[in-house]
């Protein structure tokens, strides 16, 4: 559909002989935030790897704004406007904050406005501005997460994938990261948020998909699922 920023259709994905995703489908509406939930090993990160081209699916299609990108190289998919904030942050530890950001800089395609520059990322994360000449390895975990988000934004993406951005962070820093996600959503960025913390996701998401053993077991608008009183214990082991 024209208003879909990202569509994964009937995806089968394998690591070697291990069948991880089983005809998995999801839709990210333009300007919406999709929360992707599931237990460890449910297939959340695998879905992100398929989306960005790190793991070609054996069946199914990945489409970005109606254009198929299935099996394309990661750099080509990135150039089409997809950016990933990876699990574990994975900043370039030997580079400075400024160098981490500059290396990812990319102008948007199709004549879209240049929203994200060193200045605008620094305005979003003032602490990065203070530490721009600091080596990334010396940053705290929270600062590295901010840098990972800022680096992804420097590519001026149309779709932002965030894989476990709250992992390993203190509650105060988690609150700051979630506030940043809300600001990005308010600016109209299309976002997939992969998380194990269901409360965080339901607080910010427009739509929810829950995976279990590589299959979609629940999907729908977050408000509707909340009003139905979905049993998260059954699907996520939350008590």
C-alpha positions as CSV (number, residue, x, y, z in Angstrom):
1,X,0.0,0.0,0.0
2,X,1.1,3.5,-0.7
3,X,1.1,4.6,2.9
4,X,3.3,1.7,4.0
5,X,6.9,2.7,4.7
6,X,8.1,-0.9,5.1
7,X,6.5,-4.3,4.5
8,X,7.8,-7.7,5.2
9,X,5.7,-10.4,3.5
10,X,5.8,-14.1,4.2
11,X,9.4,-14.1,5.3
12,X,11.2,-17.4,5.8
13,X,14.7,-16.9,7.2
14,X,17.4,-19.4,8.2
15,X,20.8,-19.4,10.0
16,X,22.4,-22.4,8.4
17,X,19.9,-25.2,8.9
18,X,18.0,-23.4,11.7
19,X,14.7,-22.1,10.5
20,X,14.2,-18.8,12.5
21,X,11.4,-16.9,10.8
22,X,8.3,-18.8,9.6
23,X,6.3,-16.9,6.9
24,X,6.6,-13.8,9.1
25,X,4.8,-10.6,7.9
26,X,4.6,-7.1,9.2
27,X,3.7,-3.6,8.0
28,X,5.1,-0.3,9.2
29,X,2.8,2.6,8.3
30,X,4.4,5.9,7.1
31,X,5.0,8.2,10.1
32,X,4.0,5.4,12.6
33,X,5.9,3.5,15.2
34,X,5.7,-0.3,15.2
35,X,6.7,-2.1,18.4
36,X,8.1,-5.5,17.7
37,X,8.0,-7.7,20.9
38,X,9.0,-11.2,21.7
39,X,11.0,-13.4,24.1
40,X,14.7,-14.1,23.5
41,X,15.1,-16.0,20.3
42,X,11.7,-15.1,19.0
43,X,13.1,-13.7,15.8
44,X,13.1,-9.9,16.4
45,X,16.7,-9.2,15.6
46,X,16.5,-11.6,12.7
47,X,13.7,-9.6,11.3
48,X,15.8,-6.5,11.4
49,X,18.8,-8.3,9.8
50,X,16.5,-9.4,6.9
51,X,15.2,-5.9,6.5
52,X,18.6,-4.3,6.2
53,X,20.0,-7.0,3.9
54,X,22.3,-8.7,6.3
55,X,20.4,-12.0,6.0
56,X,18.7,-12.7,2.7
57,X,15.3,-14.5,3.2
58,X,14.7,-17.8,1.5
59,X,11.1,-16.9,0.9
60,X,9.1,-13.7,0.9
61,X,9.6,-10.1,0.1
62,X,10.9,-6.9,1.7
63,X,9.4,-3.7,0.3
64,X,10.3,-0.1,1.1
65,X,7.7,2.5,0.1
66,X,6.3,-0.1,-2.4
67,X,9.6,-0.9,-3.9
68,X,11.0,-4.4,-3.5
69,X,14.5,-4.5,-1.9
70,X,14.6,-8.2,-1.1
71,X,18.1,-9.7,-1.3
72,X,19.7,-6.3,-2.1
73,X,23.1,-5.5,-0.6
74,X,23.0,-3.7,2.8
75,X,24.6,-0.6,1.3
76,X,21.9,-0.4,-1.4
77,X,19.1,-0.8,1.2
78,X,20.7,1.9,3.4
79,X,20.9,4.2,0.4
80,X,17.1,3.7,-0.1
81,X,16.6,5.2,3.3
82,X,16.8,2.5,6.0
83,X,19.0,3.0,9.0
84,X,19.6,0.5,11.9
85,X,20.5,1.3,15.5
86,X,21.9,-2.2,16.3
87,X,21.6,-4.2,19.4
88,X,24.6,-3.5,21.6
89,X,25.2,-0.1,20.0
90,X,28.3,-1.1,18.0
91,X,29.8,2.4,17.8
92,X,33.2,2.8,16.2
93,X,35.1,2.7,19.4
94,X,38.5,4.0,18.1
95,X,36.9,7.1,16.4
96,X,35.8,10.3,18.1
97,X,32.1,11.1,18.6
98,X,32.3,13.6,15.7
99,X,34.0,11.1,13.4
100,X,31.3,8.4,14.3
101,X,28.7,10.9,13.2
102,X,30.5,12.3,10.1
103,X,31.2,8.9,8.7
104,X,27.5,8.1,8.4
105,X,26.4,11.4,6.9
106,X,24.2,11.0,3.8
107,X,21.9,13.3,1.9
108,X,18.3,12.1,1.6
109,X,17.1,10.7,-1.7
110,X,14.4,12.3,-3.9
111,X,15.0,15.9,-3.0
112,X,13.8,15.5,0.6
113,X,15.0,18.1,3.1
114,X,18.2,17.6,4.9
115,X,17.0,17.2,8.5
116,X,20.0,15.6,10.2
117,X,23.4,17.2,10.3
118,X,26.1,17.4,12.9
119,X,24.4,20.5,14.3
120,X,20.9,19.0,14.5
121,X,22.1,15.8,16.1
122,X,24.1,17.8,18.6
123,X,21.0,19.8,19.4
124,X,19.1,16.5,20.0
125,X,21.9,15.1,22.1
126,X,23.8,18.0,23.8
127,X,26.0,15.6,25.6
128,X,27.4,14.4,22.3
129,X,28.2,18.0,21.5
130,X,30.2,18.3,24.8
131,X,32.1,15.1,24.0
132,X,32.6,15.5,20.2
133,X,36.4,15.2,20.4
134,X,36.2,12.2,22.8
135,X,37.0,8.7,21.7
136,X,33.7,6.7,21.6
137,X,35.1,3.8,23.7
138,X,35.4,6.2,26.6
139,X,31.7,7.1,26.6
140,X,29.2,5.7,29.1
141,X,26.7,3.1,27.9
142,X,24.0,5.7,27.7
143,X,26.2,8.1,25.7
144,X,27.1,5.3,23.3
145,X,23.4,4.6,22.8
146,X,22.8,8.3,22.0
147,X,25.8,8.1,19.6
148,X,24.4,5.0,17.9
149,X,21.0,6.8,17.4
150,X,22.7,10.0,16.2
151,X,24.9,8.0,13.8
152,X,21.8,6.4,12.3
153,X,20.0,9.7,11.9
154,X,23.0,11.2,10.1
155,X,22.0,9.0,7.1
156,X,18.7,11.0,7.0
157,X,16.6,7.8,6.9
158,X,13.0,7.4,6.0
159,X,12.8,4.3,8.1
160,X,14.6,3.9,11.4
161,X,15.0,0.4,13.0
162,X,16.0,0.3,16.7
163,X,17.1,-3.0,18.1
164,X,16.8,-3.1,21.9
165,X,17.8,0.5,22.6
166,X,17.1,0.2,26.3
167,X,19.3,-2.8,26.9
168,X,21.8,-2.5,29.7
169,X,20.9,1.1,30.5
170,X,20.0,2.7,33.8
171,X,16.4,3.7,34.2
172,X,17.1,7.4,34.0
173,X,19.0,6.9,30.7
174,X,16.2,4.6,29.4
175,X,13.7,7.5,30.0
176,X,16.0,9.9,28.0
177,X,16.2,7.4,25.1
178,X,12.4,6.9,25.1
179,X,11.9,10.7,25.1
180,X,14.2,10.9,22.1
181,X,12.1,8.2,20.3
182,X,8.9,10.1,21.0
183,X,10.5,13.3,19.5
184,X,11.5,11.4,16.4
185,X,8.1,9.9,16.1
186,X,6.5,13.4,16.5
187,X,8.7,14.6,13.6
188,X,7.1,12.0,11.3
189,X,9.9,9.4,11.1
190,X,8.7,5.8,10.5
191,X,10.2,3.6,13.3
192,X,10.4,-0.1,14.1
193,X,11.2,-0.4,17.8
194,X,12.4,-3.9,18.9
195,X,12.2,-4.4,22.6
196,X,11.7,-6.9,25.4
197,X,10.3,-4.3,27.7
198,X,6.6,-4.4,26.8
199,X,5.6,-1.4,28.9
200,X,8.1,0.8,27.1
201,X,6.7,-0.3,23.8
202,X,3.0,0.1,24.6
203,X,3.7,3.6,26.0
204,X,5.1,4.8,22.6
205,X,3.9,2.5,19.8
206,X,1.0,3.0,17.4
207,X,1.0,-0.7,16.3
208,X,2.3,-3.9,17.9
209,X,3.6,-7.2,16.5
210,X,4.5,-10.0,18.9
211,X,6.6,-12.9,17.7
212,X,6.9,-16.3,19.2
213,X,9.3,-18.9,17.7
214,X,9.6,-16.8,14.5
215,X,5.8,-16.5,13.9
216,X,3.5,-13.6,14.4
217,X,1.1,-14.5,17.2
218,X,-0.4,-11.1,17.9
219,X,-0.7,-7.9,15.8
220,X,-2.8,-4.8,15.9
221,X,-3.1,-1.2,17.1
222,X,-1.5,-0.7,20.5
223,X,-4.6,1.0,21.9
224,X,-6.8,-1.8,20.7
225,X,-4.6,-4.5,22.2
226,X,-4.4,-2.6,25.5
227,X,-8.2,-2.3,25.7
228,X,-8.6,-6.0,24.9
229,X,-6.3,-6.7,27.9
230,X,-3.9,-8.9,25.9
231,X,-2.3,-11.6,28.1
232,X,1.4,-10.7,27.9
233,X,2.3,-13.6,30.2
234,X,1.2,-16.1,27.5
235,X,3.4,-14.5,24.8
236,X,6.3,-12.9,26.6
237,X,6.5,-14.6,29.9
238,X,5.8,-11.4,31.8
239,X,4.2,-11.6,35.2
